[in-house]
Amino acid sequence: MTSFADDAARLSPMEFAHRHGKAFLVTHGSTAHPTVGPTRTRAADAPSLKVDGETTGDIRISFFPIKRRPVNAAHNFVSIGRVDGNDIMLADETVSKFHAYIREEGGAFVIQDAKSRNGTTVEGVAVAPRGTGPATKLSTGQTVRVGSVAATFLDAGAVIDFIRRLKAFKA
């Protein structure tokens, strides 16, 4: 993260976007949900997923660039799912193996559900599964939920601003 944060402090938004991506999904939370080995997708309302107890106050922020991995360069979209091989891997058992995808259309980003078990929402509104309706346009600052994983959609300029504020807060 250090070079990422350093780049946010010193590069222009255009240079930063070229190096790291034009947009990001940003997650934060007090615990990680690693998947150990292959698992079935669980329903988001499963009783075993409810968390009882106190948090430590620690927070983890993860930046997922909306960018195709070189092995997926043939696709015209950025895949989101639970397993490695997706461009954005969210290791949570409420996320399907291939859950949703984002693509750039006319300079804007849109998201479509990939007929996942637990669905995808933007600002609490369900995203249409592929083949059943149009994709949903994303705007900076919107909350995207993939299964039970919440993320904030930010363009490169907003990420730079966010990181600069964090650095100033720590100083």
trRosetta pair geometry for C-beta under 8 A, 3 or more apart (Angstrom, degrees):
i j d omega theta_ij theta_ji phi_ij phi_ji
1 4 5.1 -62 -154 44 47 118
1 5 5.7 44 152 -19 80 107
2 5 5.9 -57 -144 40 28 107
2 6 6.0 29 155 -19 65 109
3 6 5.4 -51 -139 40 33 114
3 7 6.1 39 156 -23 65 103
4 7 5.9 -54 -150 34 25 111
4 8 6.7 27 149 -20 60 104
4 20 6.6 97 -132 -109 89 142
4 63 6.9 170 173 54 151 145
4 163 7.7 -139 131 -115 85 153
5 8 5.5 -50 -150 32 35 114
5 9 6.6 32 152 -18 64 105
5 163 5.3 -166 -129 -170 73 126
5 166 7.8 -90 -131 82 118 121
5 167 6.6 139 -178 -70 115 117
6 9 5.7 -58 -152 36 33 111
6 10 6.3 -4 162 7 68 114
7 10 6.4 -76 -137 51 27 88
7 11 4.9 -2 -177 0 74 125
7 15 7.9 -139 -172 119 97 99
7 16 5.7 136 145 -116 102 86
7 19 6.2 -120 -163 89 149 149
7 20 6.7 143 105 -34 148 127
8 11 7.1 -40 -91 41 16 94
8 16 6.2 70 -100 -126 53 139
8 159 6.6 -111 -114 127 125 85
8 160 4.6 -178 -156 -125 88 65
8 163 3.9 35 118 76 162 147
8 164 6.4 -141 138 -47 106 77
9 163 7.2 -108 -51 120 74 112
9 164 6.3 135 -100 -97 69 84
9 167 6.4 19 -83 -1 120 172
11 15 4.0 -128 -172 92 109 116
11 16 4.4 145 97 -59 124 81
11 19 6.9 -86 -137 16 173 136
11 160 7.9 -119 75 -112 84 126
12 15 4.7 91 50 10 79 102
12 16 6.8 -145 89 -6 38 89
13 16 5.6 -56 -142 39 30 113
13 17 6.1 31 158 -20 65 107
13 156 5.5 128 -166 110 84 108
13 157 4.6 2 -127 -86 138 82
13 160 5.9 -113 -97 -1 79 153
14 17 5.8 -54 -146 37 28 110
14 18 6.4 30 154 -20 62 106
15 18 5.7 -54 -149 34 31 112
15 19 6.4 21 157 -11 65 110
16 19 6.0 -65 -149 42 28 104
16 20 5.8 -27 173 27 68 114
16 156 5.3 155 103 179 106 119
16 159 7.6 -168 147 82 135 112
16 160 5.8 124 64 -74 176 118
17 20 6.9 -76 -121 58 20 75
17 21 6.5 -64 -154 108 57 23
17 22 4.7 44 -159 -98 113 56
17 156 3.9 -104 -80 -35 91 170
20 24 8.0 -12 138 -68 108 117
20 65 5.7 -148 163 -94 72 134
20 67 7.9 -145 156 -27 42 151
20 156 7.1 136 76 -123 103 108
20 159 8.0 -128 106 104 138 153
21 24 6.3 113 92 -69 127 80
21 65 3.3 153 -10 -160 155 111
21 66 5.8 141 175 50 132 56
21 67 4.2 -113 -102 -44 116 122
21 156 6.8 -180 97 -80 57 104
22 66 7.0 -61 65 70 78 101
22 67 7.9 134 19 -75 72 93
22 104 7.5 50 64 -93 146 138
22 109 8.0 171 101 -56 113 119
22 155 6.6 -35 158 -152 70 81
22 156 5.6 -82 -154 -27 34 114
23 65 7.7 119 83 -158 43 58
23 66 4.5 -11 83 33 91 128
23 109 5.5 -80 40 -37 167 153
23 138 7.6 108 179 103 154 134
23 153 6.7 4 178 -173 117 86
23 154 6.7 169 -157 91 71 42
23 155 5.0 -45 -100 -111 84 53
23 156 6.7 -87 -71 -36 39 69
24 63 5.0 -24 -168 -165 143 88
24 64 6.1 138 -164 68 78 48
24 65 5.5 -46 -101 -100 84 43
24 66 6.3 -151 -89 -10 26 85
24 153 7.6 161 84 -152 46 45
24 154 5.2 -16 61 65 92 90
24 155 7.9 139 17 -125 74 10
24 156 7.5 103 -14 -85 100 53
24 159 5.4 71 21 -76 137 137
25 63 7.9 145 76 -160 46 43
25 64 4.4 -17 60 62 92 111
25 66 6.7 97 -19 -61 84 94
25 80 7.8 56 -5 -108 162 132
25 88 6.4 58 35 -149 132 155
25 144 6.3 -74 -127 58 110 133
25 151 4.0 22 180 154 99 147
25 152 7.3 145 -159 67 53 37
25 153 6.1 -27 -101 -94 66 61
26 61 6.6 -5 -174 -171 98 94
26 62 7.1 166 -154 82 51 50
26 63 5.6 -13 -104 -104 82 65
26 64 7.4 -166 -76 22 34 75
26 151 6.0 141 62 -167 36 84
26 152 4.7 -27 61 59 98 91
26 153 7.9 177 16 -81 81 13
26 154 5.6 18 -9 8 123 122
26 159 7.3 171 -63 -106 130 94
26 162 7.5 -35 -111 123 170 171
27 61 7.3 166 87 -152 48 46
27 62 4.8 -4 57 54 95 101
27 64 7.2 39 -3 -9 100 112
27 90 7.7 125 -48 -122 156 108
27 149 6.4 -33 -116 -179 135 101
27 150 7.0 131 -127 87 84 53
27 151 4.7 -54 -72 -100 79 86
27 152 7.9 167 -77 14 35 70
28 59 5.7 12 -176 179 104 107
28 60 6.6 173 -146 83 57 48
28 61 4.7 -12 -98 -100 97 71
28 62 7.4 -179 -76 17 48 67
29 32 7.5 141 83 -76 115 41
29 59 7.0 169 92 -147 13 71
29 60 6.2 -22 64 54 62 89
30 55 3.9 -36 -177 -147 171 126
30 56 6.5 157 -170 36 114 74
30 57 7.6 57 -124 0 119 7
30 58 6.0 110 -147 75 76 69
30 59 6.1 -51 -88 -98 62 57
30 60 7.4 130 -123 9 16 86
31 51 7.6 171 31 -123 145 149
31 55 7.5 -128 -31 -122 94 95
31 60 8.0 126 -62 17 2 123
32 60 6.5 -16 -62 57 92 162
32 91 7.6 25 171 77 95 115
33 91 6.2 -178 96 107 72 78
33 92 4.5 51 95 -105 136 81
33 93 7.2 -114 161 2 120 78
33 149 7.9 -133 42 -86 137 104
34 91 5.2 0 -134 130 43 140
35 39 5.5 -130 -157 15 108 126
35 82 6.3 79 -39 178 160 104
35 91 4.4 -137 2 -166 93 91
35 92 7.2 -115 -51 -46 102 12
35 93 6.4 138 -102 -66 102 76
36 39 7.6 74 61 -46 54 119
38 83 7.9 11 -115 -102 76 118
39 42 7.9 -32 149 -27 114 94
39 82 7.7 -96 63 153 96 144
39 93 5.4 -63 120 -114 140 103
40 93 7.7 43 85 -161 50 102
41 82 7.1 -172 -91 -11 91 154
41 93 6.5 161 -138 176 40 63
41 94 6.9 72 -167 -146 83 23
41 95 7.1 -118 -124 86 103 27
41 96 4.9 -9 -91 -100 152 62
41 97 7.2 -106 -51 -22 113 70
41 116 7.7 -152 -159 -170 161 86
41 117 4.8 147 118 25 138 144
41 118 7.1 -144 169 -14 118 105
41 147 7.7 -130 -158 -107 106 130
42 46 4.7 -50 168 -10 117 151
42 48 7.5 -86 -161 64 157 109
42 49 6.6 163 112 -50 139 124
42 93 4.6 36 12 135 109 110
42 94 5.8 -58 72 -82 83 62
43 46 5.0 127 67 -47 80 89
43 94 7.5 3 143 -122 15 89
43 117 7.0 -108 -95 148 59 117
43 118 6.7 149 -146 -87 44 100
44 49 7.0 -97 -167 76 41 165
44 94 4.5 71 -94 -145 76 133
44 118 4.4 107 -34 -142 110 129
44 147 5.7 175 -84 -175 110 70
44 148 4.5 151 -143 -54 105 103
45 49 7.7 -158 -172 51 9 125
46 49 4.9 87 72 -3 89 107
47 50 5.9 -39 -165 6 48 115
49 93 7.5 -144 -92 70 115 111
49 94 6.8 57 -121 -52 157 118
49 148 6.8 129 164 20 144 168
55 58 7.5 -137 166 41 95 64
63 159 6.7 81 -133 -142 131 127
64 88 4.6 70 174 -134 133 112
64 90 7.9 -41 -73 -69 160 88
64 151 7.3 -40 32 -143 122 148
66 78 5.1 168 -168 51 71 170
66 87 7.9 65 -151 125 42 130
66 88 7.3 -24 -102 -50 56 131
66 102 5.3 -58 -149 94 121 144
66 109 6.4 25 135 -129 163 145
67 78 6.5 62 32 -107 10 131
67 87 6.8 -166 85 -178 44 123
68 72 4.8 -132 -168 93 97 99
68 73 5.7 128 125 -96 132 46
68 75 6.2 179 -123 66 132 98
68 77 7.8 115 -81 97 109 27
68 78 5.6 -130 -70 -96 65 76
68 87 5.4 -81 -123 -105 43 137
69 72 4.9 70 58 20 82 103
69 73 7.8 -100 97 -46 45 68
69 87 5.2 -167 -11 -117 89 72
70 73 5.7 -9 -159 -40 42 112
71 85 7.8 -85 103 -140 133 60
72 75 5.0 -24 171 18 91 118
72 79 6.7 -124 -153 13 156 112
72 85 7.9 117 -67 174 116 58
72 87 5.7 -107 57 -68 155 96
75 78 7.9 144 107 -73 124 27
75 79 6.9 -13 136 -31 170 103
76 103 6.0 35 132 -130 79 130
77 101 4.1 39 153 167 135 126
77 102 6.5 150 -168 72 87 33
77 103 4.2 -64 -107 -69 80 102
78 87 4.4 -100 -161 76 76 154
78 88 6.5 53 155 -12 105 104
78 101 6.3 155 74 -161 46 74
78 102 4.7 -19 58 62 104 89
78 103 6.9 169 11 -79 74 49
79 85 8.0 -30 90 120 142 70
79 86 4.3 -120 111 -144 104 81
79 87 5.0 124 48 10 68 90
79 88 7.1 -165 98 31 49 73
79 98 6.1 -48 -165 -140 120 92
79 100 8.0 151 -158 88 50 41
79 101 5.2 -33 -103 -102 52 96
79 114 7.8 31 -141 -55 87 152
80 86 6.0 79 -141 175 12 135
80 87 7.2 -49 -67 62 50 84
80 88 4.5 -16 -108 71 77 111
80 90 6.6 22 -177 -3 92 112
80 95 7.6 -95 146 -163 89 123
80 99 5.3 -63 105 65 86 101
80 100 4.7 -9 58 65 118 82
80 101 6.4 -173 12 -86 82 39
80 102 7.0 61 -27 -9 114 94
80 146 5.8 -96 140 -126 136 156
81 85 7.7 -28 70 77 127 85
81 86 3.9 178 41 -66 94 150
81 88 7.7 121 20 81 49 67
81 89 6.7 -27 79 -116 61 60
81 90 7.3 -162 115 34 14 82
81 95 6.4 153 -162 150 39 106
81 96 6.2 -61 -136 97 90 64
81 97 5.2 17 -178 149 128 33
81 98 4.4 -46 -83 -100 143 34
81 99 4.8 160 -101 0 63 84
81 100 7.9 172 -65 28 67 53
81 114 7.8 -39 -77 46 105 149
82 86 7.7 93 36 2 26 144
82 89 7.0 48 178 -160 17 76
82 90 6.3 -56 -96 76 53 68
82 91 6.5 91 -158 -117 71 37
82 92 6.7 -116 -113 55 98 51
82 93 7.3 67 -132 -106 144 30
82 95 4.3 153 -68 96 92 98
82 96 6.3 -150 -5 109 111 17
82 97 5.5 -67 48 -98 98 36
82 99 6.9 94 -23 -36 79 116
83 86 6.4 112 73 -10 60 104
83 89 6.8 -89 101 -130 17 108
83 97 4.9 3 1 -146 119 81
83 98 7.9 -45 38 -52 102 63
84 89 5.8 -3 -92 -97 48 152
85 89 7.9 95 38 -83 47 114
86 89 5.1 137 65 -78 105 71
86 98 6.6 171 -89 -108 113 68
90 95 4.7 144 87 -63 109 171
90 99 7.6 -40 44 21 118 150
90 146 6.0 121 34 92 163 132
90 147 7.5 -179 107 34 134 122
90 149 5.0 -141 179 38 142 175
91 95 7.8 -123 -126 46 4 132
92 95 4.7 84 68 -2 88 107
92 147 6.0 177 102 89 118 142
92 148 6.7 -133 155 62 139 86
92 149 5.0 163 24 -55 158 116
94 118 5.0 10 177 -9 89 172
94 147 3.3 145 121 174 90 121
94 148 4.2 52 67 9 163 96
94 149 7.0 172 73 -19 107 81
95 99 5.0 -63 -169 -59 80 150
95 116 7.6 -46 -160 -155 48 141
95 118 7.4 -82 -88 48 31 127
95 146 5.6 35 -113 133 104 101
95 147 4.2 -115 -72 -3 56 143
95 149 6.0 -3 -60 3 117 127
96 99 4.2 143 50 -88 88 76
96 114 7.1 -145 82 77 134 106
96 116 4.0 -156 3 -137 136 94
96 117 5.4 142 -75 10 111 88
96 118 7.1 -177 -35 23 91 86
96 147 7.2 171 -13 -65 65 114
98 101 8.0 -1 179 -52 93 99
98 114 5.1 -85 131 119 88 157
98 116 7.8 -144 100 -85 50 91
99 113 7.4 -59 160 -150 63 69
99 114 5.8 123 128 39 16 111
99 116 4.3 34 -146 -91 67 141
99 118 8.0 -24 -140 54 113 90
99 120 6.8 124 152 -65 96 111
99 146 5.4 85 129 -171 144 109
99 147 6.6 -71 -137 -32 145 99
100 111 5.9 18 166 -176 125 100
100 112 6.5 171 -160 87 80 43
100 113 5.1 -50 -103 -116 94 43
100 114 5.4 -157 -90 -6 28 91
100 116 6.5 -50 -49 -23 77 133
100 120 4.5 76 -80 -72 141 153
100 127 7.0 52 -129 86 129 149
100 146 5.8 -120 14 -119 129 109
101 111 7.3 170 89 -149 36 60
101 112 5.8 -13 61 59 82 89
101 114 5.9 80 -12 -61 93 111
102 109 5.6 7 -177 -175 112 107
102 110 6.9 165 -150 83 64 39
102 111 4.9 -28 -95 -95 81 76
102 112 8.0 166 -86 18 36 67
102 138 7.3 -9 -135 -9 117 145
103 109 7.4 167 87 -148 28 64
103 110 6.1 -18 61 59 74 88
103 112 7.9 -1 10 6 100 108
103 135 7.5 -73 43 -131 98 170
104 107 7.1 14 -179 -104 102 9
104 108 7.1 156 -155 79 64 30
104 109 5.7 -41 -99 -94 65 66
104 110 7.9 142 -113 16 18 75
105 108 5.9 -30 71 66 74 82
105 109 7.7 122 22 -117 73 18
105 110 5.4 3 15 1 121 121
105 135 7.6 136 -5 68 144 141
108 137 5.6 -11 152 -146 135 105
108 138 7.4 163 171 52 87 68
109 137 7.5 116 83 -158 49 58
109 138 4.5 -33 91 50 99 117
109 153 7.3 -161 85 -168 137 132
110 135 3.7 77 155 126 123 129
110 136 6.3 153 -159 73 79 34
110 137 5.3 -44 -99 -94 84 49
110 138 6.6 -178 -101 -3 26 85
111 120 6.5 -130 144 146 121 141
111 122 6.6 142 54 -59 131 124
111 127 5.7 -59 108 -132 99 153
111 135 6.2 160 70 -171 26 97
111 136 5.4 -27 60 62 83 92
111 138 5.8 72 -15 -50 105 114
111 144 6.6 129 -39 -132 173 130
112 120 8.0 100 141 63 20 148
112 127 6.4 -174 -135 158 28 117
112 128 6.8 -37 -140 80 79 76
112 129 7.5 80 172 -160 83 24
112 130 5.3 75 152 -76 125 79
112 135 4.3 -69 -63 -107 96 92
112 136 7.4 154 -79 14 50 74
113 116 5.7 -107 -172 15 98 97
113 119 6.1 -32 -124 -147 148 54
113 120 4.2 -173 -89 24 95 113
113 126 7.8 -27 -28 178 145 81
113 127 4.7 143 -32 95 97 102
113 128 6.6 -158 27 101 102 27
113 129 4.4 -61 88 -96 109 58
113 130 6.8 -137 83 -20 56 68
114 129 7.2 -16 107 -149 4 81
114 130 5.9 17 -120 -8 45 120
115 129 4.5 77 -81 -164 61 128
115 130 6.2 -72 -28 38 91 89
115 131 7.8 0 -56 35 116 112
116 119 6.0 -171 78 -61 101 20
116 120 6.5 88 33 -32 133 91
116 129 7.6 -161 17 -110 62 104
116 146 7.8 42 57 -164 176 77
116 147 7.1 -101 152 -64 140 82
117 147 7.9 31 72 -104 86 94
118 147 4.2 65 82 -121 140 66
118 148 6.9 -60 163 -31 151 71
119 126 5.9 -50 -172 -134 133 98
119 127 7.3 153 -178 44 82 80
119 147 7.7 133 59 -85 49 36
120 126 7.4 98 77 -158 52 58
120 127 4.3 -31 94 39 100 125
120 144 7.2 -9 -173 -175 95 89
120 145 6.8 168 -155 87 47 60
120 146 5.5 -1 -113 -106 90 64
121 124 5.6 4 163 -136 136 13
121 125 5.9 146 -159 65 90 31
121 126 5.5 -50 -98 -92 84 39
121 127 6.3 -165 -100 -13 25 84
121 144 7.3 168 87 -155 52 45
121 145 4.5 7 52 49 95 106
122 125 5.9 -31 67 60 69 88
122 127 5.9 78 -9 -65 96 102
122 136 5.0 -176 14 134 143 146
122 138 6.6 -132 -129 -101 140 75
122 142 5.6 14 -171 158 95 132
122 143 7.3 151 -158 83 47 52
122 144 5.5 -15 -103 -103 73 71
122 145 7.9 -161 -72 19 30 71
122 153 7.9 -5 -133 -8 104 136
123 142 5.4 -71 -47 -154 99 98
123 143 5.8 112 -84 50 49 84
124 143 7.6 39 -32 79 70 116
124 145 7.8 52 -84 6 41 130
125 136 7.5 160 97 -125 108 146
127 135 7.5 6 -167 -153 105 53
127 136 4.7 -102 -120 1 92 131
128 132 5.1 -152 -177 88 99 89
128 133 3.0 -117 -136 66 160 111
128 134 6.3 88 37 56 145 37
128 135 7.3 -116 56 -89 102 27
128 136 7.2 147 15 -39 81 92
129 132 4.9 44 66 23 82 126
129 133 7.7 78 48 31 49 90
138 142 5.9 -144 -156 51 72 136
138 144 7.1 -14 -119 -69 119 124
138 153 4.7 -106 -178 167 123 168
139 142 5.3 94 63 -26 72 118
139 153 7.2 107 75 91 29 125
140 153 6.5 -127 -115 111 34 82
140 154 5.5 55 -143 -133 87 47
140 155 4.8 -62 -81 0 119 93
140 157 8.0 -37 -107 67 157 94
140 158 4.9 159 -161 -31 129 152
141 152 6.6 -24 -146 -169 29 107
141 153 7.3 -34 34 71 21 74
141 154 7.1 68 -58 -93 44 73
141 158 7.1 -140 -54 -141 77 157
142 152 7.2 153 80 -153 35 62
142 153 5.0 -1 61 38 87 113
143 150 5.8 -16 -169 -165 107 103
143 151 7.3 146 -157 77 58 37
143 152 6.0 -39 -99 -97 59 65
143 153 7.9 -162 -88 4 11 82
144 150 7.4 145 79 -157 45 52
144 151 5.0 -24 66 68 95 90
144 152 7.4 150 18 -110 82 14
144 153 5.4 76 -20 -41 119 102
145 148 7.2 -19 -172 -138 105 22
145 149 6.9 154 -156 79 59 45
145 150 5.1 -25 -99 -98 83 68
145 151 7.6 163 -88 21 34 68
146 149 5.0 -21 66 65 84 102
146 151 7.0 8 7 7 104 114
154 158 4.0 -130 -163 92 99 122
154 159 5.0 127 120 -58 127 78
154 162 6.8 -26 -152 -14 163 141
155 158 5.2 93 53 11 68 103
155 159 7.3 -128 101 -7 34 90
156 159 5.6 -54 -148 35 35 113
156 160 6.4 38 154 -21 67 103
157 160 5.7 -51 -150 33 32 113
157 161 6.5 32 152 -17 64 106
158 161 5.6 -52 -147 38 34 113
158 162 6.2 39 152 -23 66 106
159 162 5.6 -53 -146 36 31 114
159 163 6.3 27 157 -16 66 106
160 163 6.1 -58 -147 38 27 106
160 164 6.3 27 156 -18 64 109
161 164 5.8 -57 -147 38 28 111
161 165 6.4 28 155 -19 64 107
162 165 5.9 -59 -152 35 28 110
162 166 6.5 28 151 -19 64 105
163 166 5.5 -51 -148 35 35 113
163 167 6.3 35 154 -20 66 104
164 167 5.7 -53 -147 36 32 112
164 168 6.4 31 153 -18 65 106
165 168 5.7 -55 -146 38 32 110
165 169 6.2 36 153 -24 65 106
166 169 5.6 -54 -148 34 31 114
166 170 6.4 28 155 -18 65 106
167 170 5.9 -55 -149 35 31 109
167 171 6.6 38 152 -31 62 105
168 171 5.7 -50 -151 22 33 118
